[in-house]
Amino acid sequence: MKFNKYTFFLIGYLIQNIIFWVGIQFSKITDLPINLLYSFSNGFLATVAGLMGLLIAKNWGGSKSAVGRAILFISLGTTSWGIGTLIWSYYNFVLHVPVPYPSWADLGYALAVPLWTIGVFYLSKATGAKFSLRHLRGKLMLILLPLLAAVASYYFLYVIARKSSFVVEGGLLKIFLDFYYPLGDWIILTVAFLIFGLSLQYLGGRFRWPVMILILGFIFMFISDFTFSYTTTVESYYNGHLVDLLFTVAIFVISFGITSFDTKDT
C-alpha cells in the first residue's frame, strides 16, 4: 500500500488533533470554546474525508462496480456522521445551548449506520466473502460471529455503559433512538467481524490493507460509541474528553481505509 495526497492529509490532520487534544488535557479546560472547537474539528475531518472518498469512488466506476459502491456508501456514512457532529458543534458553539436529545445531529448519526452497513455489504462482495460460505467453516462463522458481536455489545453497551439499567422514557423518537443506537453499534461490530472472518483468506494485493484498515476503523468506532455511552451515563463527558480523541482515531482509521483505495497512488 502506497500513501497518496489524501492519506498524507489525514495523517497531518490526526497529528494536529492529537496535539490539540493534549493541549486541552494539560490546560485542564472542560467548558471553554476551545473544547467545542475540538468537537467541530472531528466533524470537519469526517465530512472532508467522506467527500474525498466520493472522489475516489468515482475512480472505481461509482455505482457501476462493487468496490465503487462500497467506497461510495462508506464515504456517505462518514460524511453523514461528520455533518451530525458539525450540527452538534453548532448547538454548542453558535447557539450556546446544551445539545438536545433527540436533535438534528442525531439525523446525521442515525443515517451513518445503514450507509456504512450497505458499504460494507458491497465490500464483502468485492473481497470474495461469499466464497467462504461454500464451506462449513464459513457457515459456522456466519452464525457465530454475529452472536459474538451480540454478546460483546450487550456486555459493553448495557452491562458496563448503562450499568445494566435501561429506562424507557421520553417521546417516541427518543425511545426509538435509545434502541437504535445500541442496535447500530451491534451491526457495525457484526459486519466488521464477518468481513474479517469470511474474507481474510481471499484478501490479497491492493485490497488487503485498505480492507483491514476499514475493519479496524469500525472496531474503533464501536469502542468510541461505548466510551461515549459510558461517560454520558456517569455524567463525566465534556467536549474534548478522551472519548472525542477516540472518535478522532476512529474516523481517521475509517477514512484512511477509504482513501487507501485511491487508484492514483503516489
C-alpha positions, 0 to 999 in steps of 0.5 A: 500500500502506497500513501497518496495526497489524501492519506498524507492529509489525514495523517497531518490532520490526526497529528494536529488533533492529537496535539490539540487534544493534549493541549486541552488535557494539560490546560485542564479546560472542560467548558471553554470554546476551545473544547467545542472547537475540538468537537467541530474539528472531528466533524470537519475531518469526517465530512472532508474525508467522506467527500474525498472518498466520493472522489475516489469512488468515482475512480472505481466506476461509482455505482457501476462496480462493487468496490465503487459502491462500497467506497461510495456508501462508506464515504456517505456514512462518514460524511453523514456522521461528520455533518451530525457532529458539525450540527452538534458543534453548532448547538454548542458553539453558535447557539450556546445551548446544551445539545438536545436529545433527540436533535438534528445531529442525531439525523446525521448519526442515525443515517451513518449506520445503514450507509456504512452497513450497505458499504460494507455489504458491497465490500464483502462482495468485492473481497470474495466473502461469499466464497467462504460460505461454500464451506462449513467453516464459513457457515459456522462463522456466519452464525457465530460471529454475529452472536459474538458481536451480540454478546460483546455489545450487550456486555459493553453497551448495557452491562458496563455503559448503562450499568445494566439499567435501561429506562424507557422514557421520553417521546417516541423518537427518543425511545426509538433512538435509545434502541437504535443506537445500541442496535447500530453499534451491534451491526457495525461490530457484526459486519466488521467481524464477518468481513474479517472472518469470511474474507481474510483468506481471499484478501490479497494485493491492493485490497488487503490493507485498505480492507483491514484498515476499514475493519479496524476503523469500525472496531474503533468506532464501536469502542468510541460509541461505548466510551461515549455511552459510558461517560454520558451515563456517569455524567463525566463527558465534556467536549474534548474528553478522551472519548472525542480523541477516540472518535478522532482515531476512529474516523481517521482509521475509517477514512484512511481505509477509504482513501487507501483505495485511491487508484492514483497512488503516489 
